[in-house]
Amino acid sequence: MLHIKCPYCGTRSQNEFAYGGDATIKRPELNKEVSDKEWDTFVYFRKSPRGKHLEFWHHISGCRQWFKVQRDTTTHEIFKTLKPNEDI
Ligand SMILES: [Zn+2]
């Protein structure tokens, strides 16, 4: 079982968290013309990277805050956790 360090309340068991998806995806700019294909790609298409990756996680059974986790998808080693507005 993983132990994840929530940046708001500290290290907790994995079963308190929910995976929230790829944290590297950028939403298209507001009020900018976006093609159907660009929107479709943003909403539906995700890569399945192998190795170090930045993800969103939700502390659903704790403080209910969203945050970022830099994790290796093959070993599950967690390198760093960040608040959503922080960059690596
Ligand atoms: Zn928390």
PDB file of the backbone (N, CA, C, O) and the ligand in Angstrom, with CONECT records:
HET     ZN  A 101       1
ATOM      1  N   MET A   1       0.835  -1.183   0.000  1.00  0.00           N
ATOM      2  CA  MET A   1       0.000   0.000   0.000  1.00  0.00           C
ATOM      3  C   MET A   1       0.882   1.248   0.000  1.00  0.00           C
ATOM      4  O   MET A   1       1.916   1.302   0.665  1.00  0.00           O
ATOM      5  N   LEU A   2       0.444   2.244  -0.762  1.00  0.00           N
ATOM      6  CA  LEU A   2       1.175   3.513  -0.826  1.00  0.00           C
ATOM      7  C   LEU A   2       0.853   4.373   0.376  1.00  0.00           C
ATOM      8  O   LEU A   2      -0.220   4.270   0.970  1.00  0.00           O
ATOM      9  N   HIS A   3       1.800   5.217   0.719  1.00  0.00           N
ATOM     10  CA  HIS A   3       1.569   6.287   1.679  1.00  0.00           C
ATOM     11  C   HIS A   3       1.831   7.590   0.949  1.00  0.00           C
ATOM     12  O   HIS A   3       2.910   7.800   0.395  1.00  0.00           O
ATOM     13  N   ILE A   4       0.846   8.450   0.954  1.00  0.00           N
ATOM     14  CA  ILE A   4       0.915   9.698   0.200  1.00  0.00           C
ATOM     15  C   ILE A   4       0.925  10.860   1.180  1.00  0.00           C
ATOM     16  O   ILE A   4       0.139  10.911   2.126  1.00  0.00           O
ATOM     17  N   LYS A   5       1.856  11.810   0.923  1.00  0.00           N
ATOM     18  CA  LYS A   5       1.955  12.989   1.783  1.00  0.00           C
ATOM     19  C   LYS A   5       1.073  14.103   1.211  1.00  0.00           C
ATOM     20  O   LYS A   5       1.429  14.742   0.221  1.00  0.00           O
ATOM     21  N   CYS A   6      -0.062  14.322   1.839  1.00  0.00           N
ATOM     22  CA  CYS A   6      -0.931  15.427   1.450  1.00  0.00           C
ATOM     23  C   CYS A   6      -0.225  16.725   1.860  1.00  0.00           C
ATOM     24  O   CYS A   6       0.214  16.836   3.004  1.00  0.00           O
ATOM     25  N   PRO A   7      -0.102  17.714   0.955  1.00  0.00           N
ATOM     26  CA  PRO A   7       0.581  18.954   1.333  1.00  0.00           C
ATOM     27  C   PRO A   7      -0.167  19.767   2.383  1.00  0.00           C
ATOM     28  O   PRO A   7       0.381  20.735   2.911  1.00  0.00           O
ATOM     29  N   TYR A   8      -1.398  19.397   2.695  1.00  0.00           N
ATOM     30  CA  TYR A   8      -2.198  20.134   3.674  1.00  0.00           C
ATOM     31  C   TYR A   8      -2.231  19.444   5.038  1.00  0.00           C
ATOM     32  O   TYR A   8      -2.239  20.119   6.067  1.00  0.00           O
ATOM     33  N   CYS A   9      -2.248  18.086   5.062  1.00  0.00           N
ATOM     34  CA  CYS A   9      -2.389  17.423   6.359  1.00  0.00           C
ATOM     35  C   CYS A   9      -1.392  16.298   6.623  1.00  0.00           C
ATOM     36  O   CYS A   9      -1.522  15.595   7.626  1.00  0.00           O
ATOM     37  N   GLY A  10      -0.406  16.109   5.757  1.00  0.00           N
ATOM     38  CA  GLY A  10       0.644  15.152   6.049  1.00  0.00           C
ATOM     39  C   GLY A  10       0.436  13.784   5.430  1.00  0.00           C
ATOM     40  O   GLY A  10      -0.455  13.591   4.603  1.00  0.00           O
ATOM     41  N   THR A  11       1.269  12.832   5.841  1.00  0.00           N
ATOM     42  CA  THR A  11       1.288  11.501   5.253  1.00  0.00           C
ATOM     43  C   THR A  11       0.108  10.665   5.743  1.00  0.00           C
ATOM     44  O   THR A  11      -0.169  10.579   6.940  1.00  0.00           O
ATOM     45  N   ARG A  12      -0.576  10.054   4.778  1.00  0.00           N
ATOM     46  CA  ARG A  12      -1.742   9.225   5.079  1.00  0.00           C
ATOM     47  C   ARG A  12      -1.719   7.995   4.171  1.00  0.00           C
ATOM     48  O   ARG A  12      -0.966   7.942   3.198  1.00  0.00           O
ATOM     49  N   SER A  13      -2.547   7.016   4.499  1.00  0.00           N
ATOM     50  CA  SER A  13      -2.669   5.800   3.715  1.00  0.00           C
ATOM     51  C   SER A  13      -3.341   6.090   2.363  1.00  0.00           C
ATOM     52  O   SER A  13      -4.185   6.979   2.257  1.00  0.00           O
ATOM     53  N   GLN A  14      -2.957   5.334   1.351  1.00  0.00           N
ATOM     54  CA  GLN A  14      -3.487   5.518  -0.004  1.00  0.00           C
ATOM     55  C   GLN A  14      -5.011   5.436  -0.053  1.00  0.00           C
ATOM     56  O   GLN A  14      -5.636   6.090  -0.888  1.00  0.00           O
ATOM     57  N   ASN A  15      -5.615   4.641   0.831  1.00  0.00           N
ATOM     58  CA  ASN A  15      -7.069   4.467   0.737  1.00  0.00           C
ATOM     59  C   ASN A  15      -7.861   5.721   1.118  1.00  0.00           C
ATOM     60  O   ASN A  15      -9.088   5.722   1.015  1.00  0.00           O
ATOM     61  N   GLU A  16      -7.182   6.792   1.557  1.00  0.00           N
ATOM     62  CA  GLU A  16      -7.868   8.064   1.806  1.00  0.00           C
ATOM     63  C   GLU A  16      -7.920   8.938   0.556  1.00  0.00           C
ATOM     64  O   GLU A  16      -8.544   9.999   0.564  1.00  0.00           O
ATOM     65  N   PHE A  17      -7.261   8.490  -0.524  1.00  0.00           N
ATOM     66  CA  PHE A  17      -7.096   9.343  -1.706  1.00  0.00           C
ATOM     67  C   PHE A  17      -7.747   8.732  -2.935  1.00  0.00           C
ATOM     68  O   PHE A  17      -7.969   7.524  -3.009  1.00  0.00           O
ATOM     69  N   ALA A  18      -8.046   9.591  -3.892  1.00  0.00           N
ATOM     70  CA  ALA A  18      -8.529   9.149  -5.201  1.00  0.00           C
ATOM     71  C   ALA A  18      -7.653   9.778  -6.281  1.00  0.00           C
ATOM     72  O   ALA A  18      -7.308  10.958  -6.222  1.00  0.00           O
ATOM     73  N   TYR A  19      -7.309   8.964  -7.258  1.00  0.00           N
ATOM     74  CA  TYR A  19      -6.524   9.447  -8.391  1.00  0.00           C
ATOM     75  C   TYR A  19      -7.386  10.397  -9.216  1.00  0.00           C
ATOM     76  O   TYR A  19      -8.566  10.131  -9.449  1.00  0.00           O
ATOM     77  N   GLY A  20      -6.793  11.505  -9.657  1.00  0.00           N
ATOM     78  CA  GLY A  20      -7.571  12.507 -10.383  1.00  0.00           C
ATOM     79  C   GLY A  20      -7.127  12.769 -11.801  1.00  0.00           C
ATOM     80  O   GLY A  20      -7.708  13.621 -12.472  1.00  0.00           O
ATOM     81  N   GLY A  21      -6.121  12.070 -12.281  1.00  0.00           N
ATOM     82  CA  GLY A  21      -5.732  12.231 -13.675  1.00  0.00           C
ATOM     83  C   GLY A  21      -4.415  12.944 -13.885  1.00  0.00           C
ATOM     84  O   GLY A  21      -3.715  13.315 -12.942  1.00  0.00           O
ATOM     85  N   ASP A  22      -4.109  13.120 -15.147  1.00  0.00           N
ATOM     86  CA  ASP A  22      -2.849  13.715 -15.605  1.00  0.00           C
ATOM     87  C   ASP A  22      -2.808  15.203 -15.250  1.00  0.00           C
ATOM     88  O   ASP A  22      -3.703  15.953 -15.639  1.00  0.00           O
ATOM     89  N   ALA A  23      -1.791  15.631 -14.524  1.00  0.00           N
ATOM     90  CA  ALA A  23      -1.668  17.034 -14.121  1.00  0.00           C
ATOM     91  C   ALA A  23      -0.876  17.859 -15.126  1.00  0.00           C
ATOM     92  O   ALA A  23      -0.609  19.036 -14.884  1.00  0.00           O
ATOM     93  N   THR A  24      -0.496  17.255 -16.252  1.00  0.00           N
ATOM     94  CA  THR A  24       0.263  18.011 -17.254  1.00  0.00           C
ATOM     95  C   THR A  24      -0.636  18.539 -18.367  1.00  0.00           C
ATOM     96  O   THR A  24      -0.180  19.311 -19.210  1.00  0.00           O
ATOM     97  N   ILE A  25      -1.903  18.138 -18.384  1.00  0.00           N
ATOM     98  CA  ILE A  25      -2.842  18.576 -19.424  1.00  0.00           C
ATOM     99  C   ILE A  25      -3.226  20.033 -19.180  1.00  0.00           C
ATOM    100  O   ILE A  25      -3.603  20.408 -18.070  1.00  0.00           O
ATOM    101  N   LYS A  26      -3.127  20.835 -20.211  1.00  0.00           N
ATOM    102  CA  LYS A  26      -3.493  22.255 -20.109  1.00  0.00           C
ATOM    103  C   LYS A  26      -4.838  22.490 -20.792  1.00  0.00           C
ATOM    104  O   LYS A  26      -5.038  22.103 -21.943  1.00  0.00           O
ATOM    105  N   ARG A  27      -5.748  23.122 -20.071  1.00  0.00           N
ATOM    106  CA  ARG A  27      -7.055  23.451 -20.638  1.00  0.00           C
ATOM    107  C   ARG A  27      -6.875  24.547 -21.695  1.00  0.00           C
ATOM    108  O   ARG A  27      -6.081  25.466 -21.489  1.00  0.00           O
ATOM    109  N   PRO A  28      -7.598  24.470 -22.824  1.00  0.00           N
ATOM    110  CA  PRO A  28      -7.513  25.554 -23.819  1.00  0.00           C
ATOM    111  C   PRO A  28      -7.894  26.892 -23.190  1.00  0.00           C
ATOM    112  O   PRO A  28      -8.722  26.950 -22.281  1.00  0.00           O
ATOM    113  N   GLU A  29      -7.286  27.953 -23.679  1.00  0.00           N
ATOM    114  CA  GLU A  29      -7.546  29.299 -23.139  1.00  0.00           C
ATOM    115  C   GLU A  29      -9.017  29.668 -23.277  1.00  0.00           C
ATOM    116  O   GLU A  29      -9.665  29.304 -24.258  1.00  0.00           O
ATOM    117  N   LEU A  30      -9.540  30.391 -22.290  1.00  0.00           N
ATOM    118  CA  LEU A  30     -10.911  30.875 -22.355  1.00  0.00           C
ATOM    119  C   LEU A  30     -11.030  31.897 -23.476  1.00  0.00           C
ATOM    120  O   LEU A  30     -10.084  32.631 -23.763  1.00  0.00           O
ATOM    121  N   ASN A  31     -12.189  31.938 -24.101  1.00  0.00           N
ATOM    122  CA  ASN A  31     -12.514  32.897 -25.169  1.00  0.00           C
ATOM    123  C   ASN A  31     -11.613  32.771 -26.393  1.00  0.00           C
ATOM    124  O   ASN A  31     -11.529  33.698 -27.198  1.00  0.00           O
ATOM    125  N   LYS A  32     -10.949  31.645 -26.537  1.00  0.00           N
ATOM    126  CA  LYS A  32     -10.125  31.404 -27.712  1.00  0.00           C
ATOM    127  C   LYS A  32     -10.817  30.344 -28.565  1.00  0.00           C
ATOM    128  O   LYS A  32     -11.345  29.359 -28.047  1.00  0.00           O
ATOM    129  N   GLU A  33     -10.807  30.557 -29.861  1.00  0.00           N
ATOM    130  CA  GLU A  33     -11.425  29.598 -30.772  1.00  0.00           C
ATOM    131  C   GLU A  33     -10.680  28.260 -30.692  1.00  0.00           C
ATOM    132  O   GLU A  33      -9.458  28.205 -30.836  1.00  0.00           O
ATOM    133  N   VAL A  34     -11.443  27.183 -30.460  1.00  0.00           N
ATOM    134  CA  VAL A  34     -10.854  25.851 -30.354  1.00  0.00           C
ATOM    135  C   VAL A  34     -11.616  24.929 -31.288  1.00  0.00           C
ATOM    136  O   VAL A  34     -12.847  24.903 -31.280  1.00  0.00           O
ATOM    137  N   SER A  35     -10.891  24.182 -32.085  1.00  0.00           N
ATOM    138  CA  SER A  35     -11.547  23.252 -33.016  1.00  0.00           C
ATOM    139  C   SER A  35     -12.147  22.083 -32.238  1.00  0.00           C
ATOM    140  O   SER A  35     -11.759  21.806 -31.103  1.00  0.00           O
ATOM    141  N   ASP A  36     -13.097  21.409 -32.873  1.00  0.00           N
ATOM    142  CA  ASP A  36     -13.700  20.226 -32.241  1.00  0.00           C
ATOM    143  C   ASP A  36     -12.642  19.174 -31.931  1.00  0.00           C
ATOM    144  O   ASP A  36     -12.703  18.507 -30.898  1.00  0.00           O
ATOM    145  N   LYS A  37     -11.671  19.029 -32.831  1.00  0.00           N
ATOM    146  CA  LYS A  37     -10.610  18.030 -32.631  1.00  0.00           C
ATOM    147  C   LYS A  37      -9.740  18.398 -31.423  1.00  0.00           C
ATOM    148  O   LYS A  37      -9.384  17.524 -30.632  1.00  0.00           O
ATOM    149  N   GLU A  38      -9.392  19.696 -31.272  1.00  0.00           N
ATOM    150  CA  GLU A  38      -8.596  20.126 -30.116  1.00  0.00           C
ATOM    151  C   GLU A  38      -9.359  19.896 -28.812  1.00  0.00           C
ATOM    152  O   GLU A  38      -8.786  19.437 -27.824  1.00  0.00           O
ATOM    153  N   TRP A  39     -10.669  20.220 -28.815  1.00  0.00           N
ATOM    154  CA  TRP A  39     -11.481  20.040 -27.623  1.00  0.00           C
ATOM    155  C   TRP A  39     -11.626  18.561 -27.291  1.00  0.00           C
ATOM    156  O   TRP A  39     -11.524  18.160 -26.131  1.00  0.00           O
ATOM    157  N   ASP A  40     -11.867  17.755 -28.323  1.00  0.00           N
ATOM    158  CA  ASP A  40     -11.988  16.310 -28.162  1.00  0.00           C
ATOM    159  C   ASP A  40     -10.710  15.733 -27.558  1.00  0.00           C
ATOM    160  O   ASP A  40     -10.770  14.895 -26.658  1.00  0.00           O
ATOM    161  N   THR A  41      -9.560  16.178 -28.051  1.00  0.00           N
ATOM    162  CA  THR A  41      -8.264  15.713 -27.539  1.00  0.00           C
ATOM    163  C   THR A  41      -8.098  16.112 -26.073  1.00  0.00           C
ATOM    164  O   THR A  41      -7.640  15.312 -25.257  1.00  0.00           O
ATOM    165  N   PHE A  42      -8.472  17.358 -25.738  1.00  0.00           N
ATOM    166  CA  PHE A  42      -8.343  17.828 -24.357  1.00  0.00           C
ATOM    167  C   PHE A  42      -9.234  17.011 -23.402  1.00  0.00           C
ATOM    168  O   PHE A  42      -8.805  16.655 -22.305  1.00  0.00           O
ATOM    169  N   VAL A  43     -10.443  16.725 -23.816  1.00  0.00           N
ATOM    170  CA  VAL A  43     -11.404  16.063 -22.928  1.00  0.00           C
ATOM    171  C   VAL A  43     -11.168  14.555 -22.817  1.00  0.00           C
ATOM    172  O   VAL A  43     -11.258  13.993 -21.725  1.00  0.00           O
ATOM    173  N   TYR A  44     -10.866  13.897 -23.941  1.00  0.00           N
ATOM    174  CA  TYR A  44     -10.898  12.432 -23.941  1.00  0.00           C
ATOM    175  C   TYR A  44      -9.565  11.706 -24.051  1.00  0.00           C
ATOM    176  O   TYR A  44      -9.456  10.574 -23.579  1.00  0.00           O
ATOM    177  N   PHE A  45      -8.561  12.302 -24.647  1.00  0.00           N
ATOM    178  CA  PHE A  45      -7.351  11.534 -24.946  1.00  0.00           C
ATOM    179  C   PHE A  45      -6.271  11.751 -23.905  1.00  0.00           C
ATOM    180  O   PHE A  45      -5.875  12.883 -23.625  1.00  0.00           O
ATOM    181  N   ARG A  46      -5.804  10.657 -23.339  1.00  0.00           N
ATOM    182  CA  ARG A  46      -4.743  10.697 -22.342  1.00  0.00           C
ATOM    183  C   ARG A  46      -3.670   9.689 -22.705  1.00  0.00           C
ATOM    184  O   ARG A  46      -3.948   8.633 -23.274  1.00  0.00           O
ATOM    185  N   LYS A  47      -2.428  10.040 -22.361  1.00  0.00           N
ATOM    186  CA  LYS A  47      -1.321   9.114 -22.551  1.00  0.00           C
ATOM    187  C   LYS A  47      -1.249   8.215 -21.323  1.00  0.00           C
ATOM    188  O   LYS A  47      -1.810   8.532 -20.274  1.00  0.00           O
ATOM    189  N   SER A  48      -0.566   7.114 -21.464  1.00  0.00           N
ATOM    190  CA  SER A  48      -0.327   6.225 -20.338  1.00  0.00           C
ATOM    191  C   SER A  48       1.179   6.111 -20.159  1.00  0.00           C
ATOM    192  O   SER A  48       1.782   5.110 -20.548  1.00  0.00           O
ATOM    193  N   PRO A  49       1.793   7.148 -19.565  1.00  0.00           N
ATOM    194  CA  PRO A  49       3.252   7.193 -19.521  1.00  0.00           C
ATOM    195  C   PRO A  49       3.860   6.152 -18.585  1.00  0.00           C
ATOM    196  O   PRO A  49       3.258   5.746 -17.591  1.00  0.00           O
ATOM    197  N   ARG A  50       5.054   5.744 -18.934  1.00  0.00           N
ATOM    198  CA  ARG A  50       5.818   4.816 -18.110  1.00  0.00           C
ATOM    199  C   ARG A  50       6.948   5.623 -17.477  1.00  0.00           C
ATOM    200  O   ARG A  50       7.713   6.278 -18.185  1.00  0.00           O
ATOM    201  N   GLY A  51       7.058   5.580 -16.153  1.00  0.00           N
ATOM    202  CA  GLY A  51       8.118   6.313 -15.475  1.00  0.00           C
ATOM    203  C   GLY A  51       7.574   7.488 -14.692  1.00  0.00           C
ATOM    204  O   GLY A  51       6.419   7.491 -14.265  1.00  0.00           O
ATOM    205  N   LYS A  52       8.430   8.494 -14.508  1.00  0.00           N
ATOM    206  CA  LYS A  52       8.088   9.642 -13.677  1.00  0.00           C
ATOM    207  C   LYS A  52       6.981  10.459 -14.341  1.00  0.00           C
ATOM    208  O   LYS A  52       7.074  10.810 -15.517  1.00  0.00           O
ATOM    209  N   HIS A  53       5.935  10.756 -13.575  1.00  0.00           N
ATOM    210  CA  HIS A  53       4.776  11.433 -14.131  1.00  0.00           C
ATOM    211  C   HIS A  53       4.143  12.322 -13.071  1.00  0.00           C
ATOM    212  O   HIS A  53       4.220  12.036 -11.876  1.00  0.00           O
ATOM    213  N   LEU A  54       3.510  13.414 -13.527  1.00  0.00           N
ATOM    214  CA  LEU A  54       2.830  14.339 -12.614  1.00  0.00           C
ATOM    215  C   LEU A  54       1.323  14.105 -12.693  1.00  0.00           C
ATOM    216  O   LEU A  54       0.733  14.153 -13.772  1.00  0.00           O
ATOM    217  N   GLU A  55       0.707  13.851 -11.534  1.00  0.00           N
ATOM    218  CA  GLU A  55      -0.715  13.479 -11.487  1.00  0.00           C
ATOM    219  C   GLU A  55      -1.467  14.340 -10.482  1.00  0.00           C
ATOM    220  O   GLU A  55      -0.878  14.897  -9.556  1.00  0.00           O
ATOM    221  N   PHE A  56      -2.782  14.441 -10.683  1.00  0.00           N
ATOM    222  CA  PHE A  56      -3.646  15.046  -9.676  1.00  0.00           C
ATOM    223  C   PHE A  56      -4.184  13.946  -8.761  1.00  0.00           C
ATOM    224  O   PHE A  56      -4.545  12.866  -9.230  1.00  0.00           O
ATOM    225  N   TRP A  57      -4.235  14.221  -7.466  1.00  0.00           N
ATOM    226  CA  TRP A  57      -4.860  13.331  -6.493  1.00  0.00           C
ATOM    227  C   TRP A  57      -5.784  14.161  -5.618  1.00  0.00           C
ATOM    228  O   TRP A  57      -5.572  15.358  -5.429  1.00  0.00           O
ATOM    229  N   HIS A  58      -6.807  13.512  -5.091  1.00  0.00           N
ATOM    230  CA  HIS A  58      -7.814  14.169  -4.262  1.00  0.00           C
ATOM    231  C   HIS A  58      -7.829  13.495  -2.893  1.00  0.00           C
ATOM    232  O   HIS A  58      -7.991  12.278  -2.798  1.00  0.00           O
ATOM    233  N   HIS A  59      -7.662  14.278  -1.844  1.00  0.00           N
ATOM    234  CA  HIS A  59      -7.704  13.710  -0.489  1.00  0.00           C
ATOM    235  C   HIS A  59      -9.169  13.605  -0.075  1.00  0.00           C
ATOM    236  O   HIS A  59      -9.675  14.386   0.730  1.00  0.00           O
ATOM    237  N   ILE A  60      -9.816  12.622  -0.652  1.00  0.00           N
ATOM    238  CA  ILE A  60     -11.274  12.520  -0.580  1.00  0.00           C
ATOM    239  C   ILE A  60     -11.777  12.139   0.813  1.00  0.00           C
ATOM    240  O   ILE A  60     -12.883  12.528   1.190  1.00  0.00           O
ATOM    241  N   SER A  61     -10.991  11.391   1.579  1.00  0.00           N
ATOM    242  CA  SER A  61     -11.419  11.014   2.937  1.00  0.00           C
ATOM    243  C   SER A  61     -10.670  11.804   4.000  1.00  0.00           C
ATOM    244  O   SER A  61     -10.554  11.368   5.145  1.00  0.00           O
ATOM    245  N   GLY A  62     -10.171  12.951   3.619  1.00  0.00           N
ATOM    246  CA  GLY A  62      -9.429  13.801   4.555  1.00  0.00           C
ATOM    247  C   GLY A  62      -9.866  15.240   4.393  1.00  0.00           C
ATOM    248  O   GLY A  62     -11.024  15.579   4.636  1.00  0.00           O
ATOM    249  N   CYS A  63      -8.929  16.093   3.979  1.00  0.00           N
ATOM    250  CA  CYS A  63      -9.211  17.528   3.863  1.00  0.00           C
ATOM    251  C   CYS A  63      -9.985  17.882   2.596  1.00  0.00           C
ATOM    252  O   CYS A  63     -10.429  19.020   2.441  1.00  0.00           O
ATOM    253  N   ARG A  64     -10.150  16.920   1.690  1.00  0.00           N
ATOM    254  CA  ARG A  64     -10.883  17.088   0.431  1.00  0.00           C
ATOM    255  C   ARG A  64     -10.226  18.098  -0.519  1.00  0.00           C
ATOM    256  O   ARG A  64     -10.896  18.671  -1.377  1.00  0.00           O
ATOM    257  N   GLN A  65      -8.938  18.307  -0.364  1.00  0.00           N
ATOM    258  CA  GLN A  65      -8.197  19.198  -1.252  1.00  0.00           C
ATOM    259  C   GLN A  65      -7.586  18.402  -2.404  1.00  0.00           C
ATOM    260  O   GLN A  65      -7.248  17.228  -2.254  1.00  0.00           O
ATOM    261  N   TRP A  66      -7.449  19.067  -3.565  1.00  0.00           N
ATOM    262  CA  TRP A  66      -6.732  18.516  -4.706  1.00  0.00           C
ATOM    263  C   TRP A  66      -5.278  18.932  -4.607  1.00  0.00           C
ATOM    264  O   TRP A  66      -4.972  20.019  -4.116  1.00  0.00           O
ATOM    265  N   PHE A  67      -4.384  18.080  -5.066  1.00  0.00           N
ATOM    266  CA  PHE A  67      -2.962  18.407  -5.101  1.00  0.00           C
ATOM    267  C   PHE A  67      -2.277  17.560  -6.170  1.00  0.00           C
ATOM    268  O   PHE A  67      -2.880  16.649  -6.736  1.00  0.00           O
ATOM    269  N   LYS A  68      -1.004  17.873  -6.439  1.00  0.00           N
ATOM    270  CA  LYS A  68      -0.232  17.151  -7.454  1.00  0.00           C
ATOM    271  C   LYS A  68       0.727  16.169  -6.789  1.00  0.00           C
ATOM    272  O   LYS A  68       1.264  16.429  -5.713  1.00  0.00           O
ATOM    273  N   VAL A  69       0.927  15.041  -7.452  1.00  0.00           N
ATOM    274  CA  VAL A  69       1.888  14.037  -6.985  1.00  0.00           C
ATOM    275  C   VAL A  69       2.810  13.693  -8.153  1.00  0.00           C
ATOM    276  O   VAL A  69       2.344  13.344  -9.238  1.00  0.00           O
ATOM    277  N   GLN A  70       4.099  13.792  -7.927  1.00  0.00           N
ATOM    278  CA  GLN A  70       5.053  13.315  -8.920  1.00  0.00           C
ATOM    279  C   GLN A  70       5.402  11.889  -8.528  1.00  0.00           C
ATOM    280  O   GLN A  70       6.009  11.645  -7.486  1.00  0.00           O
ATOM    281  N   ARG A  71       5.000  10.937  -9.397  1.00  0.00           N
ATOM    282  CA  ARG A  71       5.098   9.518  -9.054  1.00  0.00           C
ATOM    283  C   ARG A  71       5.649   8.740 -10.239  1.00  0.00           C
ATOM    284  O   ARG A  71       5.394   9.080 -11.395  1.00  0.00           O
ATOM    285  N   ASP A  72       6.411   7.689  -9.937  1.00  0.00           N
ATOM    286  CA  ASP A  72       6.867   6.773 -10.986  1.00  0.00           C
ATOM    287  C   ASP A  72       5.761   5.746 -11.211  1.00  0.00           C
ATOM    288  O   ASP A  72       5.384   5.025 -10.287  1.00  0.00           O
ATOM    289  N   THR A  73       5.243   5.679 -12.432  1.00  0.00           N
ATOM    290  CA  THR A  73       4.102   4.805 -12.698  1.00  0.00           C
ATOM    291  C   THR A  73       4.483   3.327 -12.743  1.00  0.00           C
ATOM    292  O   THR A  73       3.597   2.472 -12.739  1.00  0.00           O
ATOM    293  N   THR A  74       5.759   3.005 -12.784  1.00  0.00           N
ATOM    294  CA  THR A  74       6.155   1.595 -12.786  1.00  0.00           C
ATOM    295  C   THR A  74       6.503   1.093 -11.385  1.00  0.00           C
ATOM    296  O   THR A  74       6.186  -0.046 -11.042  1.00  0.00           O
ATOM    297  N   THR A  75       7.153   1.930 -10.573  1.00  0.00           N
ATOM    298  CA  THR A  75       7.562   1.500  -9.231  1.00  0.00           C
ATOM    299  C   THR A  75       6.630   2.044  -8.142  1.00  0.00           C
ATOM    300  O   THR A  75       6.662   1.574  -7.005  1.00  0.00           O
ATOM    301  N   HIS A  76       5.807   3.028  -8.490  1.00  0.00           N
ATOM    302  CA  HIS A  76       4.899   3.730  -7.563  1.00  0.00           C
ATOM    303  C   HIS A  76       5.642   4.589  -6.539  1.00  0.00           C
ATOM    304  O   HIS A  76       5.044   5.077  -5.581  1.00  0.00           O
ATOM    305  N   GLU A  77       6.945   4.770  -6.746  1.00  0.00           N
ATOM    306  CA  GLU A  77       7.692   5.653  -5.856  1.00  0.00           C
ATOM    307  C   GLU A  77       7.185   7.085  -6.009  1.00  0.00           C
ATOM    308  O   GLU A  77       7.027   7.579  -7.125  1.00  0.00           O
ATOM    309  N   ILE A  78       6.934   7.736  -4.896  1.00  0.00           N
ATOM    310  CA  ILE A  78       6.484   9.125  -4.912  1.00  0.00           C
ATOM    311  C   ILE A  78       7.676  10.024  -4.614  1.00  0.00           C
ATOM    312  O   ILE A  78       8.344   9.876  -3.590  1.00  0.00           O
ATOM    313  N   PHE A  79       7.932  10.958  -5.526  1.00  0.00           N
ATOM    314  CA  PHE A  79       9.080  11.849  -5.394  1.00  0.00           C
ATOM    315  C   PHE A  79       8.717  13.143  -4.681  1.00  0.00           C
ATOM    316  O   PHE A  79       9.505  13.677  -3.900  1.00  0.00           O
ATOM    317  N   LYS A  80       7.509  13.643  -4.960  1.00  0.00           N
ATOM    318  CA  LYS A  80       7.154  14.959  -4.443  1.00  0.00           C
ATOM    319  C   LYS A  80       5.642  15.134  -4.500  1.00  0.00           C
ATOM    320  O   LYS A  80       4.980  14.581  -5.378  1.00  0.00           O
ATOM    321  N   THR A  81       5.096  15.911  -3.554  1.00  0.00           N
ATOM    322  CA  THR A  81       3.702  16.332  -3.627  1.00  0.00           C
ATOM    323  C   THR A  81       3.669  17.849  -3.563  1.00  0.00           C
ATOM    324  O   THR A  81       4.476  18.469  -2.871  1.00  0.00           O
ATOM    325  N   LEU A  82       2.733  18.440  -4.287  1.00  0.00           N
ATOM    326  CA  LEU A  82       2.662  19.897  -4.418  1.00  0.00           C
ATOM    327  C   LEU A  82       1.220  20.369  -4.345  1.00  0.00           C
ATOM    328  O   LEU A  82       0.296  19.619  -4.660  1.00  0.00           O
ATOM    329  N   LYS A  83       1.032  21.606  -3.933  1.00  0.00           N
ATOM    330  CA  LYS A  83      -0.288  22.235  -4.031  1.00  0.00           C
ATOM    331  C   LYS A  83      -0.561  22.501  -5.516  1.00  0.00           C
ATOM    332  O   LYS A  83       0.386  22.631  -6.291  1.00  0.00           O
ATOM    333  N   PRO A  84      -1.819  22.584  -5.928  1.00  0.00           N
ATOM    334  CA  PRO A  84      -2.136  22.708  -7.355  1.00  0.00           C
ATOM    335  C   PRO A  84      -1.491  23.902  -8.043  1.00  0.00           C
ATOM    336  O   PRO A  84      -1.213  23.827  -9.240  1.00  0.00           O
ATOM    337  N   ASN A  85      -1.246  24.984  -7.347  1.00  0.00           N
ATOM    338  CA  ASN A  85      -0.660  26.178  -7.975  1.00  0.00           C
ATOM    339  C   ASN A  85       0.866  26.157  -7.961  1.00  0.00           C
ATOM    340  O   ASN A  85       1.493  27.100  -8.446  1.00  0.00           O
ATOM    341  N   GLU A  86       1.476  25.112  -7.421  1.00  0.00           N
ATOM    342  CA  GLU A  86       2.929  25.007  -7.377  1.00  0.00           C
ATOM    343  C   GLU A  86       3.438  24.190  -8.575  1.00  0.00           C
ATOM    344  O   GLU A  86       2.774  23.269  -9.050  1.00  0.00           O
ATOM    345  N   ASP A  87       4.629  24.556  -9.043  1.00  0.00           N
ATOM    346  CA  ASP A  87       5.274  23.817 -10.128  1.00  0.00           C
ATOM    347  C   ASP A  87       6.516  23.118  -9.598  1.00  0.00           C
ATOM    348  O   ASP A  87       7.095  23.516  -8.587  1.00  0.00           O
ATOM    349  N   ILE A  88       6.906  22.075 -10.302  1.00  0.00           N
ATOM    350  CA  ILE A  88       8.091  21.316  -9.901  1.00  0.00           C
ATOM    351  C   ILE A  88       9.351  22.129 -10.138  1.00  0.00           C
ATOM    352  O   ILE A  88      10.453  21.656  -9.860  1.00  0.00           O
TER     353      ILE A  88
HETATM  354 ZN    ZN A 101      -5.267  16.399   3.097  1.00  0.00          ZN2+
END
